[in-house]
Amino acid sequence: MTYEQQRAQLVSQAQEHIKNGNIEEANKIMNQIRSLDAEHEQSATAQANLDALNGTRQSAQVPAQFLNA
């Protein structure tokens, strides 16, 4: 299940609990959503950092007009 699917499912569950007046359970699920969001943000940041590091390892392409300047 993707992050988006997991989040949507949790939001739906929280909404259902709110509709039924079970605020305590809704709050527990909202904490799960916050935790899921934080994990997703950490993962996305780590991937972006790795992509940036990987990009710096590639050799730079110098335009031909600057090679014999």
N, C-alpha and C positions, 0 to 999 in steps of 0.2 A: 504494500500500500504506500502510495507516495505521501510526501509531507502535506500536500494540498488536500488529499483525500482524508488523511488522518485528522487534519485541522478541521475540515468541514464536518466530519463525523462528530468530533468533540463539541464543536459549536452547536450542532443540532441537538446533541444530548443536553448541553447546558440550557439551551433554550427551552427544551421540553421540561426540564426540572423547574425552571423559572415559571413556566405556564402552570405547573402543578403545585406551585407554592413551596417547593423544596429548595429554598435558597442556599442552605448549607451544602447540599450536594452540588448545586450549580457552581458555588464558589470553589469547591474541590476540583471540579472539571475545568473551571477557568484557570486555576493554578496549573493544571496539566497542560492547558493551551500555552500559558506563558513559558512553561518549561520546554515544550516542544518548539516554540518560536526561538527560544534562546539556543537550543541545540542546533536548529536549522541555521541560525545566524552564525554560530561558531563554525559549522561545517562550510557554509558559503564563504566565510572569511578565510578559512584555511585553504580552500580551493583557489580562491582569488590570489592569495599569497603564493601558493605553489605555482600557479600560472604565471605570476609576475617573475618569480625566480627562474622558471623555465624559460621565459622570454629573454632574460638577461644572459642566458647561456648561449643563445644563438648568436652567430657571428653577424656583425653589422654589415649591411650592404652599403658600401660607399658609392655614390653616383660617380660615373666615369669622368665627369667634368672636374671632379676634385682630385683625381688620382695623380695628375701631373701638374698640379698647381704650384 
